[in-house]
Structures are given as structure tokens and as C-alpha cells.
Amino acid sequence: MSTSDSGGRYGSRRLFLAAGATVAAAALVLDGGGAAPAVAAGPTDADDPHVAVNVKRIGARGDGRTNDTVAFQQALDLAAKVRGRVVVPAGAYLIDSVSVPMLVKIQGLGADISRYGSGTSGGVNLRHLPTSTAPMVVVTGPGTTLEGLTLQGNGSDAPLLRVDNGFESRFDRVHLANVAGTALLAQRVNNAFWSDVFVNNCGTETDAAMVVRSPPAEMSLTNSNTLTCVDLTIEGSPGPALDLGWGGSGEHFVEFVRLVAPHIEALQTGSAPEAVIRVGNVRHVELVSPFLYGGGGPLIEHRRQRPRGVVLEGGIRVMGGALLGVDPAKATANDHLVRLTDGDDFALIGTRLGRFTGAAVAVGADYGANVMIDPTTRIQLSKGASPVRDERPARALPVWGWPGGVTAAADVEVGRHLLAGRATAPTAQPLPAAALGAAPIVAAGGDSAGSVRYTPGAAAKAGPQVRLRFAAPFATPPTVVLTAQSAAAAASRPYVSVTKDHVEICVVEPLPAAQRGEVAFGYQVVG
């Protein structure tokens, strides 16, 4: 090729234009709407971002009767050569199984029907071959995008969408419908952002409509992590709707999942209903402003079956939104809305819960200490129901603390517990069994915590020694814990007698005269 200005620059330009005209294929469509000449199909020029592969110009019919699998795969392979996109005009395309390579975008054209039913004309419908046993669309490479598509089961029970490598995948306005089994199986997702994903009438009584897990060992890929999905809708599931790391083998693990504004409804029809959302082996899951509705079983269950020993294992946060049990006229009423079977670290923050017959949150005996229902959560109780059913042994229960302490003139409700942080000291009164002399009782502190000191007289007897009358009565008798602060107090075998109005400090037997001295106790009141 000439390097001169006259023969080189302009000559090269003429050669480039001629080559561009030659490789333009019947598969190529300009964004402006113009079609390329009807010549042999081939890839676009990699430097032209305005050219896409049109599946109908490759040979797809889109009539709902012709098997369009080969044409679809050819279009995807052509787009992969230039890392481009495949455009799909409105129609119904019968598909067996196709693979979406890395850095390829599938863009559905025409009306968006993801919210208006699969029979509406004008949208893009990919219908699974009824006899197919393979997933209809398999995402095999990173950087893929699916946009404006409806995928239908059409009689096949195989998944409609399987994500084998969803690194930096982007799904937008994708509708999956009518599969008697799992419709969306995400085996690896990393740094993915999905929006407006709708799974409708999928799943079984035991198989979730959507499953997120990590790759099986033979795939040798990274764990699924860092998935954000905005506006996930799952409706019409006869059993569980969503599984996150649910199971007992190595691939059942996910981390850093954030679902923003999920809308999930399921009417569990089995005799032993599963949870609507089943969370297994995870590292931090957030449900932000969810609406969860269903009947028969719980709406959320956390059951860790294979601990990983990672930093921040567990960690489920439900922030805002509402958890609503089913209308008993439509299905079996929910006994509880959240079931914590195994694992640790669950919190409800500003969430509303209602319509259940037993307890809003059921905590199993094997669950960890970190369970929190914060003050902004509101639980609407029906007759006979309770906010929490806690089966954990006492040693596993959390010790609640509030940074900076709480001081108020009346009882304060924190995490559905009453705290009395009132600073006014209780009134101390000696009782006859103490037979006190002239030395006064010294009491310091308030209704929540403090100390008391006294010296029993020579004629002291067993039984109540001192009464501390609270500055303000509690709604129910509180729990009072004594801590000995002197040798005499430690040897006296103390106990307490508590009412709503006061606490009496008692001893099993008075000390011998040689051991008598100042008796000092610290006290802590939890009401």
C-alpha cells in the first residue's frame, strides 16, 4: 500500500469503504433503521458500534412454529466476533438451547410485554421447545446483557435461563414464565446488576422458581458474590419462590446479595409448606423495602447447613417494607412469618409485619445470639399471637445495649423490651429482720441500676433485710440481679423478692457476730 498522501491516505480510505460494503451482510441492521445489502452473512466491522445482528436476517422466522435455534445461535456467534449485539424483532421464536458468549447483548425490539402477559402482540417471546431438557438460554461469558425479552416454558420443565458465568452481567426487563420447576438458575454471578426481572408461574412445591448459588466443583469458578437486583418480582409459585445458597453441598453458598424493592408472592400448596424465601449458607444478604406475601409457611427462613467460617458469616438484614401473611380465606394461615432455624445474625429494621396466628419471628434452639428487632419495626398482633417465639437456651440470648445509655422520665421501648433509664433514686427502707441500729441505709443510683449498703444489727434474722421502692412502678415485675460488693454480702446467701413497686433484698441466714460488717450490693434492673 502506498504511503503517500495522495495514494496512501485517500487510497486507504477507498479500500476501507469498499471492504465495509463487501462484508456487510443480510444479518446487519443499522441503528437508524436501514438494512444492509442482502449478501452472504458475516460479522460487522469491530470499530462500528452502530451495527447489530438481526436474527430475522439470519433466518429466524419468529412465527411460533419454526425451530429458530440454529439461526439464533448463528446470530450470537456473529455478534461475539465483534463483541456486539443481537437485535430481536417482535415475534414468537421457538428455541431449544442457545449459549450467550462474553460481551454480547441480546436486545428485544418492539413493545415491552413483561408486565402484560405473554400473549400480548408486539413483544419478543422466546418459547422453549416443548420436548427440550436443556436450559433455553445459557449465559456462558462475562459482560453479557439481556434486555426486553420474555422467556416461556411452553411445556418444557427445564430452566429458561441458566447463568454459568454472569460476571458483570446486565439484565433489564426480562420476563420468565410458566415452568414447572426452577426458571432462573444463577450458578455464578459476580458484580452483576439486574433490574425489572419478573418470574411468573414457575417452581414446584419444593423447587424454588429462582435459585442463586455458586458453581459446582467441576466448573472451577469463583463463588457467586455481589449481586444487586432492583425490582425483582416473583409471583404464582406453588412453593418456595427464591433460594439463596440453600442446600448442604459446596456450591450452596452466596455472598453480598442486595435485593432492592423485591415483590414476592407465593401460595404454598404442599402439606408441609416451605418458606417463600429460603436463605442458607450466606455472607450478608439485604432485602431493602421488600413486599413479601404468602400463606401456609413462613415468608423467610434462615437455615445454615454448611458453615464456611468466613468473616461476617450470616448477616441477613430486612430493612423497611412489609411482611404480610396470607388472607386465611385464600390459603392456610401463617403460624409465623420469619423462621430462624440455624445460623446467626438476623435483623428487622423498620419493617411492618402482620397477619399470622402464632409468632411473627420464631427463633429455633440452635440459632445464634444475634437476633435484633429494632424499635422502628411494627408487628400487628392478632388475638393469641406474639411478636417472638424464642426457643434458645438462656446462655445464647443476647445482652442488649444501647450506645450512650437511655435516660428518660418514663419507660422506653427498645427492641420490644422496656428499659427504665430513670435517674431518680429508689427509696430505701429497713425491714424488721435486719434489726438495724443507728447506722442509716445508703442507696445510690436509679430504678435501672445502683448500689445499696447497710449494717445488720446484733439481733438480725433471716429473711427480707432492706426494701428499695422504685421511683416509678414497672408495668410488670422486673428482673433484678444482685452483685456482692463486700465479703459480708458474698457470705450472706442473698436473694430478692420483686413486685412492680419494689424489690426486697433478702438473706437465707444472718451472719455470725464475728463476721458481721457492712453489707454492700450492686443491683441491675431489667424491665
Secondary structure, DSSP 8 states (H G I E B T S, - for coil): ---SIIIIIHHHHHHHHHHHHHH--TTEEETTS-B--S-------TT-TTEEEEHHHHT---EEEEE-HHHHHHHHHHHHHHT-EEEE-SEEEEES-EEE-TT-EEEE-S---TTT-TT-TTSEEEEE-TT--S-SEEE-STT-EEEEEEEE-TT--S-SEEES-EET-EEEEEEEEEESS-SEEES-EEEEEEEEEEEEEE--SSS-SEEE----GGG----EEEEEEEEEEEEEESS--EEES-SSSTT--EEEEEEES-EEEEE--SSS---SEEE-SEEEEEEES-EEEEESS-SEEEE--S----TT-EEEEEESSEEEE--TTTS---SEEEEEEEBS-EEEES-EEE--SSEEEEE-TTB-S-EEE-TT-EE---TT-EEEEE-S-GGGS-----TT----SS-EEETTEEE----S--EEEE-GGG---SS--EEEE-SSEEEEEE---TT--SEEEEEEE-SS--SS--EEEEEE-SHHHHHT-EEEEE-SSEEEEEESS---GGG---EEEEEEEE-
